[in-house]
Amino acid sequence: MDLKSSENTDKYLKALMDISRAINSDLYLEDILKLIVMVTAKVTGVEICSLWLIDEEKEPKELRLKATQTIDPEYVQDRVLTINEGVVGYVAAKQQPLLIPDVLTEPRFKEKEMARKLGLKSLASVPLQVRDEKVIGVLNCFTSEYHDFTENEVNLIKAVANQAAVAIFNSELMVKTRVIQEELETRKLIERSKEVLMRRMDLSADEAYRWIQKKSMDSRKPMRQVAEAILLSEDMY
């Protein structure tokens, strides 16, 4: 892993561009995470690259392994750590990189047996930070040979991690926005269909809503679909 050559620096810049394009793409979050670890592993030449995200809904907060480019079943199993637990928890809590020359001698590293089986030696673990410096996860880069990460290497890995954080943050934001928009559209459709039923069947607003609700349950279809059917039938008259 030598980042001194212009060729390798160009690879990193290309990696940043690939991840940057993902920000404005229609890829789902899962696809973006896979792209991040694959690109990072390819340009750094590390043995295993893994990405952990913080679950904000858990209390205390948890970090969950979300993506890795390796297919080794020993590594891809579902894994969860709390903030401050292990190397990943430490990096997330301290919001700063942790460089480990030998994972087998590092007290914070909890998976030494797995490291022995997979031949993992050194580790660069960096936080995923968005613009306001909020940490949303951690990016791990393991080598298969003992390696002292240089300042240049760490800065480039951090650049990839921060770009990845923006991609992830924007993707989650788009999903949330999409969900909110769909909820608003559904409410509008239901309100319009209620008005149709109130006029057509001489029902009150509450009665019309319950009618749509019952129809939804009986037909096992979402209320939005029932509302759309009511509005479609209205347009046919």
MARVO-341068 format. One record per residue (C-alpha): x, y, z; residue number from 1; residue in three letters. Coordinates in nm, 4 decimals. Each point is the difference from the previous one (the first is absolute). Layout:
<pt <X; Y; Z>; NUM; "ALA">
...
END
This chain:
<pt <0.0000; 0.0000; 0.0000>; 1; "MET">
<pt <0.2028; 0.2918; -0.1299>; 2; "ASP">
<pt <-0.1702; 0.3299; -0.0612>; 3; "LEU">
<pt <0.3094; 0.1960; -0.0931>; 4; "LYS">
<pt <-0.0320; -0.0578; -0.3732>; 5; "SER">
<pt <-0.2166; 0.2287; -0.2082>; 6; "SER">
<pt <-0.1709; -0.3099; -0.1414>; 7; "GLU">
<pt <-0.1326; -0.1001; 0.3414>; 8; "ASN">
<pt <-0.0989; 0.3564; 0.0807>; 9; "THR">
<pt <-0.1954; 0.0077; -0.3256>; 10; "ASP">
<pt <-0.1753; -0.3206; 0.1101>; 11; "LYS">
<pt <-0.1102; 0.1719; 0.3197>; 12; "TYR">
<pt <-0.1276; 0.3019; -0.1893>; 13; "LEU">
<pt <-0.1941; -0.2325; -0.2309>; 14; "LYS">
<pt <-0.1419; -0.1742; 0.3088>; 15; "ALA">
<pt <-0.1194; 0.3354; 0.1331>; 16; "LEU">
<pt <-0.1610; 0.0748; -0.3350>; 17; "MET">
<pt <-0.1732; -0.3414; -0.0106>; 18; "ASP">
<pt <-0.1431; 0.0501; 0.3460>; 19; "ILE">
<pt <-0.0875; 0.3605; -0.0822>; 20; "SER">
<pt <-0.2023; -0.1153; -0.3015>; 21; "ARG">
<pt <-0.1873; -0.2406; 0.2268>; 22; "ALA">
<pt <-0.1239; 0.2968; 0.2039>; 23; "ILE">
<pt <-0.2044; 0.1273; -0.2928>; 24; "ASN">
<pt <-0.1003; -0.3402; -0.1356>; 25; "SER">
<pt <-0.3147; -0.2066; 0.0458>; 26; "ASP">
<pt <0.1916; -0.2744; 0.1813>; 27; "LEU">
<pt <-0.1503; -0.1324; 0.3206>; 28; "TYR">
<pt <0.1980; 0.0382; 0.3229>; 29; "LEU">
<pt <0.1006; -0.3671; -0.0007>; 30; "GLU">
<pt <0.1503; 0.0368; -0.3490>; 31; "ASP">
<pt <0.1862; 0.3160; 0.1015>; 32; "ILE">
<pt <0.1515; -0.1761; 0.3036>; 33; "LEU">
<pt <0.1176; -0.2903; -0.2161>; 34; "LYS">
<pt <0.1520; 0.2418; -0.2496>; 35; "LEU">
<pt <0.1857; 0.1852; 0.2757>; 36; "ILE">
<pt <0.1675; -0.3094; 0.1476>; 37; "VAL">
<pt <0.0804; -0.1495; -0.3410>; 38; "MET">
<pt <0.1566; 0.3207; -0.1311>; 39; "VAL">
<pt <0.1925; 0.0623; 0.3223>; 40; "THR">
<pt <0.1378; -0.3544; 0.0134>; 41; "ALA">
<pt <0.0976; 0.0097; -0.3663>; 42; "LYS">
<pt <0.1938; 0.3255; 0.0100>; 43; "VAL">
<pt <0.1669; -0.0637; 0.3369>; 44; "THR">
<pt <0.0835; -0.3641; -0.0604>; 45; "GLY">
<pt <-0.1169; -0.0950; 0.3500>; 46; "VAL">
<pt <-0.1111; -0.3519; 0.0825>; 47; "GLU">
<pt <-0.3374; 0.0945; 0.1475>; 48; "ILE">
<pt <-0.1901; 0.3271; -0.0034>; 49; "CYS">
<pt <-0.3106; 0.0259; 0.2166>; 50; "SER">
<pt <-0.2521; 0.2703; 0.0738>; 51; "LEU">
<pt <-0.1964; 0.0397; 0.3237>; 52; "TRP">
<pt <-0.2926; 0.2363; 0.0495>; 53; "LEU">
<pt <-0.1415; 0.1423; 0.3217>; 54; "ILE">
<pt <-0.3586; -0.0960; 0.0790>; 55; "ASP">
<pt <-0.1380; 0.3234; 0.1458>; 56; "GLU">
<pt <-0.3246; -0.1664; 0.1069>; 57; "GLU">
<pt <0.1706; -0.2289; 0.2517>; 58; "LYS">
<pt <0.0710; 0.1153; 0.3538>; 59; "GLU">
<pt <0.2832; -0.0254; 0.0723>; 60; "PRO">
<pt <0.0996; 0.0539; -0.3636>; 61; "LYS">
<pt <0.1277; -0.3016; -0.1901>; 62; "GLU">
<pt <0.2380; -0.0471; -0.2897>; 63; "LEU">
<pt <-0.0938; -0.2677; -0.2503>; 64; "ARG">
<pt <0.2105; -0.1538; -0.2758>; 65; "LEU">
<pt <-0.1767; 0.1056; -0.3213>; 66; "LYS">
<pt <0.2399; -0.0798; -0.2855>; 67; "ALA">
<pt <0.3251; -0.1759; -0.0831>; 68; "THR">
<pt <0.1586; -0.1069; -0.3263>; 69; "GLN">
<pt <0.1085; -0.3387; 0.1369>; 70; "THR">
<pt <-0.2268; -0.3031; -0.0282>; 71; "ILE">
<pt <0.1665; -0.1940; 0.2806>; 72; "ASP">
<pt <-0.2848; -0.1265; 0.2228>; 73; "PRO">
<pt <0.2191; 0.0551; 0.3068>; 74; "GLU">
<pt <-0.0064; 0.3725; -0.0649>; 75; "TYR">
<pt <-0.3393; 0.0720; -0.1561>; 76; "VAL">
<pt <-0.2050; -0.1379; 0.2884>; 77; "GLN">
<pt <-0.2329; 0.2484; 0.1695>; 78; "ASP">
<pt <0.2050; 0.2004; 0.2477>; 79; "ARG">
<pt <-0.1003; 0.2759; 0.2385>; 80; "VAL">
<pt <0.2046; 0.2159; 0.2390>; 81; "LEU">
<pt <-0.1024; 0.2758; 0.2385>; 82; "THR">
<pt <0.1618; 0.3435; 0.0023>; 83; "ILE">
<pt <0.3389; -0.0242; 0.1786>; 84; "ASN">
<pt <0.0089; -0.3778; -0.0539>; 85; "GLU">
<pt <0.2960; -0.1383; -0.1931>; 86; "GLY">
<pt <0.2053; 0.1908; -0.2560>; 87; "VAL">
<pt <-0.3063; 0.1041; -0.2009>; 88; "VAL">
<pt <-0.1821; 0.1311; 0.3069>; 89; "GLY">
<pt <0.3108; 0.1866; 0.1145>; 90; "TYR">
<pt <0.0478; 0.1725; -0.3386>; 91; "VAL">
<pt <-0.3684; 0.0968; -0.0135>; 92; "ALA">
<pt <0.0023; 0.1374; 0.3539>; 93; "ALA">
<pt <0.3329; 0.1861; -0.0262>; 94; "LYS">
<pt <-0.0726; 0.1156; -0.3556>; 95; "GLN">
<pt <0.3588; -0.0550; -0.1068>; 96; "GLN">
<pt <0.1966; -0.2674; -0.1924>; 97; "PRO">
<pt <0.1698; -0.2882; 0.1773>; 98; "LEU">
<pt <0.3022; -0.1657; -0.1619>; 99; "LEU">
<pt <0.0934; -0.3481; 0.1213>; 100; "ILE">
<pt <0.3296; -0.1558; -0.1185>; 101; "PRO">
<pt <-0.0989; -0.3431; 0.1371>; 102; "ASP">
<pt <-0.3657; -0.0793; 0.0744>; 103; "VAL">
<pt <0.0986; -0.3076; 0.2047>; 104; "LEU">
<pt <0.1768; 0.2151; 0.2594>; 105; "THR">
<pt <-0.2599; 0.2772; 0.0118>; 106; "GLU">
<pt <-0.2139; -0.0240; 0.3199>; 107; "PRO">
<pt <-0.2942; 0.1797; -0.1618>; 108; "ARG">
<pt <-0.0173; -0.2444; -0.2917>; 109; "PHE">
<pt <-0.2546; -0.2650; 0.1020>; 110; "LYS">
<pt <0.0101; -0.2439; -0.2914>; 111; "GLU">
<pt <0.3493; -0.1430; 0.0239>; 112; "LYS">
<pt <-0.1049; -0.3564; -0.0805>; 113; "GLU">
<pt <-0.1622; 0.1154; -0.3220>; 114; "MET">
<pt <0.3113; 0.2060; -0.0847>; 115; "ALA">
<pt <0.2183; -0.3098; 0.0425>; 116; "ARG">
<pt <-0.2232; -0.2073; -0.2276>; 117; "LYS">
<pt <-0.0117; 0.2676; -0.2706>; 118; "LEU">
<pt <0.3640; 0.1065; 0.0306>; 119; "GLY">
<pt <-0.0751; 0.3623; 0.0919>; 120; "LEU">
<pt <0.2982; 0.1984; 0.1268>; 121; "LYS">
<pt <-0.0346; 0.3797; 0.0084>; 122; "SER">
<pt <-0.3033; 0.2282; 0.0084>; 123; "LEU">
<pt <-0.0884; 0.3584; -0.0845>; 124; "ALA">
<pt <-0.3366; 0.0884; 0.1500>; 125; "SER">
<pt <-0.1446; 0.3427; -0.0858>; 126; "VAL">
<pt <-0.3295; 0.1723; 0.0851>; 127; "PRO">
<pt <-0.2582; 0.0806; -0.2671>; 128; "LEU">
<pt <-0.0738; 0.3681; 0.0531>; 129; "GLN">
<pt <-0.2408; 0.2314; -0.1792>; 130; "VAL">
<pt <0.0471; 0.3749; -0.0411>; 131; "ARG">
<pt <-0.1057; 0.0936; 0.3527>; 132; "ASP">
<pt <0.2563; -0.2562; 0.1271>; 133; "GLU">
<pt <-0.2749; -0.2320; 0.1174>; 134; "LYS">
<pt <0.1235; -0.3613; -0.0044>; 135; "VAL">
<pt <-0.2410; -0.2394; -0.1712>; 136; "ILE">
<pt <0.2252; -0.3061; -0.0113>; 137; "GLY">
<pt <0.3487; -0.1451; -0.0305>; 138; "VAL">
<pt <0.2102; -0.1254; -0.2929>; 139; "LEU">
<pt <0.2508; -0.2799; 0.0708>; 140; "ASN">
<pt <0.2940; -0.0916; -0.2260>; 141; "CYS">
<pt <0.1856; -0.3221; 0.0905>; 142; "PHE">
<pt <0.3292; -0.1075; -0.1587>; 143; "THR">
<pt <0.1284; -0.3569; -0.0384>; 144; "SER">
<pt <0.3572; 0.1130; 0.0791>; 145; "GLU">
<pt <0.1299; 0.2117; 0.2870>; 146; "TYR">
<pt <-0.0206; 0.3611; -0.1109>; 147; "HIS">
<pt <0.0715; 0.3427; 0.1481>; 148; "ASP">
<pt <-0.2539; 0.2353; -0.1509>; 149; "PHE">
<pt <0.1564; 0.3275; -0.1110>; 150; "THR">
<pt <-0.1583; 0.3401; 0.0514>; 151; "GLU">
<pt <-0.0629; 0.0192; -0.3732>; 152; "ASN">
<pt <-0.1763; -0.3372; 0.0004>; 153; "GLU">
<pt <-0.2162; 0.0936; 0.2977>; 154; "VAL">
<pt <-0.0974; 0.3342; -0.1554>; 155; "ASN">
<pt <-0.1041; -0.1696; -0.3219>; 156; "LEU">
<pt <-0.2010; -0.2667; 0.1835>; 157; "ILE">
<pt <-0.1659; 0.2780; 0.2010>; 158; "LYS">
<pt <-0.0828; 0.1819; -0.3236>; 159; "ALA">
<pt <-0.1688; -0.3136; -0.1342>; 160; "VAL">
<pt <-0.1804; -0.0526; 0.3329>; 161; "ALA">
<pt <-0.1295; 0.3574; 0.0122>; 162; "ASN">
<pt <-0.1197; -0.0154; -0.3591>; 163; "GLN">
<pt <-0.1682; -0.3301; 0.0819>; 164; "ALA">
<pt <-0.1664; 0.1608; 0.3020>; 165; "ALA">
<pt <-0.1527; 0.2691; -0.2215>; 166; "VAL">
<pt <-0.1282; -0.2653; -0.2415>; 167; "ALA">
<pt <-0.1558; -0.2000; 0.2840>; 168; "ILE">
<pt <-0.1478; 0.3060; 0.1723>; 169; "PHE">
<pt <-0.1514; 0.1303; -0.3242>; 170; "ASN">
<pt <-0.1370; -0.3424; -0.0887>; 171; "SER">
<pt <-0.1711; -0.0343; 0.3381>; 172; "GLU">
<pt <-0.1316; 0.3544; -0.0308>; 173; "LEU">
<pt <-0.1455; -0.0749; -0.3439>; 174; "MET">
<pt <-0.1698; -0.3136; 0.1334>; 175; "VAL">
<pt <-0.1515; 0.1942; 0.2910>; 176; "LYS">
<pt <-0.1130; 0.2785; -0.2353>; 177; "THR">
<pt <-0.1536; -0.2547; -0.2357>; 178; "ARG">
<pt <-0.1890; -0.1652; 0.2865>; 179; "VAL">
<pt <-0.1327; 0.3348; 0.1240>; 180; "ILE">
<pt <-0.1094; 0.0962; -0.3512>; 181; "GLN">
<pt <-0.1801; -0.3314; -0.0449>; 182; "GLU">
<pt <-0.1759; 0.0435; 0.3348>; 183; "GLU">
<pt <-0.1149; 0.3504; -0.0968>; 184; "LEU">
<pt <-0.1232; -0.1202; -0.3398>; 185; "GLU">
<pt <-0.1856; -0.2887; 0.1651>; 186; "THR">
<pt <-0.1701; 0.2370; 0.2440>; 187; "ARG">
<pt <-0.1089; 0.2262; -0.2875>; 188; "LYS">
<pt <-0.1414; -0.2960; -0.1941>; 189; "LEU">
<pt <-0.1904; -0.1267; 0.3034>; 190; "ILE">
<pt <-0.1407; 0.3472; 0.0696>; 191; "GLU">
<pt <-0.1186; 0.0332; -0.3605>; 192; "ARG">
<pt <-0.1523; -0.3488; 0.0014>; 193; "SER">
<pt <-0.1767; 0.0796; 0.3289>; 194; "LYS">
<pt <-0.1623; 0.3009; -0.1649>; 195; "GLU">
<pt <-0.1208; -0.2241; -0.2839>; 196; "VAL">
<pt <-0.1536; -0.2506; 0.2442>; 197; "LEU">
<pt <-0.1564; 0.2755; 0.2107>; 198; "MET">
<pt <-0.1704; 0.1402; -0.3055>; 199; "ARG">
<pt <-0.0872; -0.3324; -0.1663>; 200; "ARG">
<pt <-0.1094; -0.1948; 0.3104>; 201; "MET">
<pt <-0.1069; 0.2858; 0.2265>; 202; "ASP">
<pt <0.2595; -0.0879; 0.2651>; 203; "LEU">
<pt <0.1736; 0.2105; 0.2608>; 204; "SER">
<pt <0.3778; 0.0499; -0.0236>; 205; "ALA">
<pt <0.0613; -0.2600; 0.2739>; 206; "ASP">
<pt <-0.2382; -0.2495; -0.1607>; 207; "GLU">
<pt <0.1669; 0.0444; -0.3382>; 208; "ALA">
<pt <0.3427; -0.0582; 0.1541>; 209; "TYR">
<pt <-0.1198; -0.3160; 0.1792>; 210; "ARG">
<pt <-0.1553; -0.1220; -0.3278>; 211; "TRP">
<pt <0.3382; 0.0341; -0.1768>; 212; "ILE">
<pt <0.1754; -0.1617; 0.2960>; 213; "GLN">
<pt <-0.2369; -0.2996; 0.0022>; 214; "LYS">
<pt <0.0285; -0.0402; -0.3770>; 215; "LYS">
<pt <0.3765; 0.0001; 0.0362>; 216; "SER">
<pt <-0.0100; -0.2713; 0.2681>; 217; "MET">
<pt <-0.2543; -0.2157; -0.1863>; 218; "ASP">
<pt <0.1890; 0.0167; -0.3297>; 219; "SER">
<pt <0.3438; -0.0123; 0.1670>; 220; "ARG">
<pt <0.1054; 0.2978; -0.2046>; 221; "LYS">
<pt <0.1596; 0.3248; 0.1243>; 222; "PRO">
<pt <-0.2377; 0.2872; 0.0678>; 223; "MET">
<pt <0.1772; 0.1931; -0.2748>; 224; "ARG">
<pt <-0.1056; -0.2588; -0.2599>; 225; "GLN">
<pt <-0.3600; 0.0092; 0.1240>; 226; "VAL">
<pt <0.0005; 0.3786; -0.0165>; 227; "ALA">
<pt <0.1433; -0.0057; -0.3531>; 228; "GLU">
<pt <-0.2719; -0.2468; -0.1075>; 229; "ALA">
<pt <-0.2717; 0.2278; 0.1415>; 230; "ILE">
<pt <0.1427; 0.3021; -0.1839>; 231; "LEU">
<pt <0.0346; -0.2012; -0.3211>; 232; "LEU">
<pt <-0.3618; -0.1090; 0.0179>; 233; "SER">
<pt <-0.1006; 0.3639; 0.0574>; 234; "GLU">
<pt <0.1841; 0.1066; -0.3156>; 235; "ASP">
<pt <-0.1897; -0.2626; -0.2007>; 236; "MET">
<pt <-0.3372; 0.1528; 0.0785>; 237; "TYR">
END
